Amino acid sequence: MVIAGIDHIVLRTSQLEKMLRFYCDVLGCHVERELPPETGLVQLRAGTALIDIVPVDSELGRAGGGPPTATENNMDHFCLLLEPISPQQLTEHLKQHKVSVGDFAKRYGSEGFGDSIYIQDPEGNTVELRSKKRSVDD
């Protein structure tokens, strides 16, 4: 398993418009993809990666708990983009390291839709792993 880079991060917010103005107007990101407000996801392009902004009062946001405060986190998870590796190879690698493995699901990331898996680090942080798309020659 070789990490190619960070695919995306997911930030939860109770101030969607302020967050969008900051990341777009101040930092130069642009909206790449937006799901309906009740679902709650705005994906911003940040170079080769994405920053996902999730309102806490949306379906996706409520799954992460209450709104962020000075003592409550607002980062839901981060995603590592891996050099091409099959789901089977990745699962075997994780199991060899005694990491609990769930099911792969098709999700949207910096390279479009692809299969990814969520795991937990030793502190309980959620890490999403997704493989880069294989070239046609592979």
N, C-alpha and C positions, 0 to 999 in steps of 0.2 A: 504494500500500500504506500503510495507516494502522494503527498499533498501538493496540489497545483496552485492553490490560493484560497482565499475566502470567497465563497459564492455569494452569500448574503447574510445580513443580520436582521433580526426582527425586533422592533421597538414598539412597546405599548404606550398609548398616550390618551390623556383626557383633553388634549389641546390640539386637535388634528390640524386646524388651519394654521396655527402658529408653527407647528412642526413642519408643515409643507412649505410655508414661507421661508423658514430658516434653511431647510435642506435644499430647496429650489432656488430661492432668491439670493440667499447669502452664500451657500456653498456650491451652487451651480448644477445640482442634480436636475433631472426632469422626470415627469411622470411617464412611466412606461406602460403600466397596466393598472387597472382599477376594477375591483369587484364591487357589486352593489353595496350601498351603505349598511344594510342590515347584516351582511356577511362581514364586512369591515376589513378591507385590505387595500392599501395603496402602495404600489411598488415603484420605487424611484431608481433610476439608473445612476450609478456612481462609478464611472469608469467601466471596468470589466465586471463589477459586482453590482448587487442590488441592496437597497435599504428598504425593508418592508415596514410600513407604518400601520399599526393596528389600533383603532379606537377601542378603548376599554369597555365601552357600552355596546359593542357589536358582538355578533355570535362568536367570532374568533377571539375577540378581546376578553369576553366574559370567561372563556376557558382558562385564562391565565390569572384569574383572581381579581382583586380590587385595583383601583387606580394607583399609579406610582406615587410615592410620597418620599420624603427625605430618608425613610428607613425601609421602604418597600421597593424592590427592583422593578425596572420597566423593560429590561431586556428579556424577551421570551426565549430565544435561542440564537445560536449562530450556526452557519452551515459552511463546512469545508468542502471545497471542490477537489476531487481526487483525480490523479491521472487514471486513464481508463482501467477499470477492474470490473469483473463480472460480479453480480450479486452473490453468487455462490462463493467466489474467492474472498470477497469482503466478509461474508458471514463466517467462513472458516477462520479467517484471520482474527476476527473479533472473539470468536469462541475459544481460540487458542490462548487468548489473553483474558479469558474468564469474564468477558463483557456480555451482559445480557442483550440478546438480539431479538427484535420484534419482526414485524413484516415490512417489506418494502412497499412504497406507494408512489404513484405518479404525482409529482409536484412541479410547480413552476420555479425556475431559478434563473441565474444569469445567462445560461445557455439554452433557455426554453424549457419545455417539459421534459422530465426524465425521472427515473426511479431513484428514490432516496430512502434512507432509514434514519430513525432517531435513536440515539443512545444517551446514556447519562455518564458524566465524568464523576470522579470520586466525591466531589462536593455536591453532586446532584444537579449540576448545570446540564441543560439539554444541548446536545451537539447533533446536528444533522449532517449526514455524510452522503454525498452524491458523486457519482463518477462522471468525468468528462465523457462526451460522446466519442465513440470510436470512429476513426476515419473509415471511409469506404474501403480502403486498402487492407484494413485489419482483418 
